[in-house]
Amino acid sequence: MTASDEFAGGPNRAADSVGPDPAPAVVRTVTTVTSDVGASDESVRGLRLLVAVLVAVEALVLVGLAVFLVVETFVATATEPGGTIALAALALILGAGLGACAYGLFRGWGWTRAPVVTWQLLQAGVAMPLSASERWYVGIPLLAVSVLVLGLLLTNRVITREPRA
């Protein structure tokens, strides 16, 4: 018995039926549409590079902040040197983590999406009040980078589901 016989109801389908033979089966091809329709590999690589560079710049700023805090602790008279060193260590750890995420974004690894989205939401939460204060020149660029990175990360064009090779 072939696949076409099974679809028609078996090999003796015509002998069992009283009326005329049923109409032939119609085969339909189903295609899926994703957000990558029309996207070339070059544009995807360009967006991936843009997001990775923006996150890498954020990581470098955090590492720079950590270095500044350590130097400032020893050069100036700090009232709370322990707190300053702890803040510098936190900034260094966050900068290293964001640096690893920037590399993962460049490679298109899916695990990087969650920590980077979390960081962008925290950064936007800090940037919004700064944008409405006297330090608007710090808040507006922070908010712009957060919105841009979040917008690009939430598309399927930046992160791929390919296994690590």
C-alpha positions in Angstrom: 0.0 0.0 0.0 1.5 3.4 -1.0 1.1 6.8 0.6 -1.4 7.8 -2.0 -3.5 4.7 -1.4 -3.6 5.5 2.3 -4.8 9.1 1.6 -7.5 7.8 -0.7 -8.8 5.4 1.9 -6.9 2.2 0.9 -6.3 0.2 -2.3 -9.9 -0.8 -2.8 -11.5 2.6 -2.1 -13.0 2.9 -5.6 -14.6 -0.6 -5.4 -16.2 0.3 -2.0 -17.7 3.6 -3.0 -21.0 3.9 -4.7 -20.6 7.3 -6.3 -17.9 8.7 -8.6 -14.3 8.8 -7.5 -13.4 11.6 -5.1 -11.5 14.6 -6.5 -7.7 14.3 -6.5 -5.9 15.5 -3.5 -4.4 19.0 -3.6 -0.9 19.5 -2.2 -0.3 22.9 -0.7 3.1 24.3 0.2 3.2 26.3 3.4 5.8 29.0 3.9 6.5 30.9 7.0 7.2 34.5 7.2 9.7 35.8 9.8 11.1 39.2 10.6 14.2 38.4 8.6 12.4 38.5 5.3 14.5 40.5 2.9 17.3 40.8 5.3 20.7 40.0 3.9 23.5 38.5 5.9 25.4 41.7 5.7 22.6 43.8 7.3 22.2 41.2 10.1 26.0 41.3 10.7 25.9 45.1 10.7 23.1 45.3 13.3 24.9 42.6 15.4 28.1 44.6 15.2 26.3 47.8 16.2 24.7 46.3 19.2 28.0 44.6 20.2 29.9 47.9 19.9 27.3 49.8 22.0 27.4 47.2 24.7 31.2 47.1 24.6 31.3 50.9 25.0 29.1 50.6 28.1 31.4 47.9 29.5 34.5 50.1 28.9 32.7 53.1 30.6 32.1 50.9 33.7 35.7 49.7 33.8 36.8 53.3 33.4 34.5 54.3 36.3 36.1 51.5 38.4 39.6 52.7 37.7 38.6 56.3 38.4 37.1 55.4 41.7 40.2 53.5 42.8 42.5 56.3 41.8 40.3 58.9 43.4 40.2 56.9 46.6 44.0 57.0 46.9 44.6 60.5 45.5 41.9 62.4 47.3 40.9 62.1 51.0 37.9 59.7 50.8 35.5 59.8 53.7 34.4 56.2 53.0 37.3 54.3 51.3 35.8 50.9 51.9 32.5 51.9 50.2 34.4 53.5 47.3 36.5 50.3 46.7 33.3 48.2 46.9 31.6 50.4 44.3 34.7 50.1 42.1 34.7 46.3 42.4 31.0 46.2 41.5 31.6 48.4 38.5 34.5 46.3 37.4 32.5 43.1 37.7 29.6 44.6 35.8 32.0 45.9 33.1 33.6 42.5 32.7 30.1 40.8 32.5 29.0 43.3 29.9 32.2 42.8 28.0 31.5 39.1 27.8 28.0 39.8 26.7 29.3 42.1 24.0 31.5 39.3 22.7 28.5 37.0 22.8 26.3 39.5 20.9 29.0 39.8 18.3 28.9 36.0 17.9 25.0 36.0 17.9 24.7 33.8 21.0 21.2 33.7 22.5 22.3 33.6 26.1 23.4 37.2 25.9 19.9 38.6 25.4 18.7 38.3 29.0 21.6 40.0 30.9 21.9 42.8 28.3 18.1 43.5 28.4 18.3 43.6 32.2 21.2 46.0 32.1 19.5 48.3 29.5 16.3 48.4 31.6 18.4 49.4 34.7 20.3 51.9 32.7 17.1 53.4 31.3 15.7 53.6 34.9 18.7 55.7 35.9 18.8 57.8 32.7 15.1 58.9 32.8 15.4 61.0 36.0 18.8 62.2 34.8 17.3 63.4 31.6 14.9 65.7 33.5 17.6 67.1 35.8 20.5 69.4 35.6 22.6 66.5 34.3 20.5 66.1 31.1 23.6 65.8 29.0 24.4 62.5 30.7 20.8 61.2 30.9 19.7 61.7 27.3 22.6 59.8 25.7 22.2 57.0 28.2 18.5 56.8 27.5 19.1 56.9 23.7 21.6 54.0 23.9 19.3 52.0 26.1 16.3 52.4 23.8 18.4 51.6 20.7 20.0 48.5 22.1 16.7 47.3 23.5 14.9 47.8 20.2 17.6 45.9 18.3 17.8 43.1 20.8 14.1 42.5 20.8 14.2 41.7 17.0 15.2 38.3 15.8 17.8 39.8 13.5 20.5 40.3 16.1 20.4 37.0 18.0 20.5 33.7 16.2 19.6 30.3 17.5 22.7 28.7 15.9 24.8 26.4 18.1 28.2 27.7 19.2 30.9 26.5 16.8 
